[in-house]
């Protein structure tokens, strides 16, 4: 499976975000940069979110929906580069940049 759900991950690393119509939630993405996986936490338990992974050519690589508290996304098969993670709930969204080594 490409996406692994885990509910007890923690992180001290917060990366910069840019806002479209900003979600109230603050998400943590770690590690960044990464060689294999990126974890995302900060989801609220009573909401469903859409997560998109987009490469530097604006091509959508993965789209997933979650109602889990933490998502673990496997990037091992992807080439090195800068990727954008777009997190959306209803009409609100946040975008984050991650680096795959």
N, C-alpha and C positions, 0 to 999 in steps of 0.2 A: 504494500500500500504506500502511496506517495505521502499522505498526511497521517501523522500519528498524534492522537489526543493525549495530553498529559495535564493533570490538574494541580500538581504541586511544585512546579518550577518557579524559581525566584531569580531576580537579576538586579544588579546595581547599575546597569548600563541603559541609558536613555538616549536615543538619537534625536536629531532635529527633525521637526515635521513642518510641512507647509499645509495650509488649510484651504479647502474649497468652501463649503458651508460646513463649518467645524462641528465635529462630534464633541460632546461634552467629556467623553472618556479620554483618559490619557493612556496610551498603549506603550508597552515596553517591548522592544525588539532586540534580541541578543543571540549569539555574539555578533558583533559587527566591527570588522569584517569577519566572514565565516568561510570555512572550507567545505562544510557538509550540510548543516541544518541551521535554520533560523527559528527561534521560538518567539511567539507573540503572546503577551499577556495583557490584561486590562479589560477584557470583555466582561460585560454584565451578564449574570446568569439568566435573566428573564428576557433577553433580546437575541434575535438572530442577525448575524453579520455576513456580508459577502466580502471575500478577500480575493483580490486579483494580483497576480504576479506578472509584471510587465518588464520586458527587456529594454535595452537602450535604443532599439529601433522602433519602440512603441508597440511591439508585438505582444499580445497577451499569451503568456506561457501557461498559466494555470488559473482557474477560477474555482473557488470552493465556498461553501456556506458552512457556518459554524454557529452553534449555540453553546459551545464548550467555553470554559474559563481561560484555557490556554491552547494554542495551536502550535504544532511543531511541523515545519515545512522542510521537506527533503530537497536540497539543492545539488546533491552529489552528481547528478547526471548533466547539470548545466555547465556551460563554459564559464570561465572567469569573466567578470565584468560588473557593471553597476546595474542593479535592478530596482524597480519601484514596486512597493507594496501599497496597494490602494485598499483601504478598509472602509466599508460603507454599511450604514444602517438607515433604512428609509431614504430620505433625501439629504442626509448628512454624511460627510466623508472626511477622511484624513489620508494623507499620502506620506510615505516614508521611503528613504533610499537605503539600500543595503549593498554591500560590496561582497562579491563571491570571489575568493582567491583561487 
